[in-house]
């Protein structure tokens, strides 16, 4: 982990070394890098808008279907989502190749998620403003002429 931390410093990231992971920023979100038994994981965390919880989940599922190698997980607190990208990594050279690609995929997933959320929120707002005609408004004020 120390060599990975040094490498991240050299590449211009501003990581902080924690006991089990390395934390850094990705586009104003928290990025976490974990390395365990030759498996490298890069995670991106962001908060769920509680007012649009169902839409957030739907946007996350749609994002997973459209992005390559990224999975979305709702955290146990039900207030955060984690996007994750993982690979086997045996050397620092492999890490140097993996990290920029993983971060790019996570950024793409975040962008896709934001786009999906905008569309879902817009569709939801349109549906909420559409008032179905009730029977009273169609025939209640009219009288049949005979």
Secondary structure as UniProt FT lines:
FT   HELIX           2..10
FT   TURN            11..12
FT   STRAND          16..17
FT   STRAND          22..26
FT   TURN            27..28
FT   STRAND          29..36
FT   TURN            37..38
FT   STRAND          39..47
FT   HELIX           50..52
FT   HELIX           53..66
FT   STRAND          71..74
FT   TURN            76..77
FT   STRAND          80..88
FT   HELIX           92..129
FT   HELIX           136..140
//
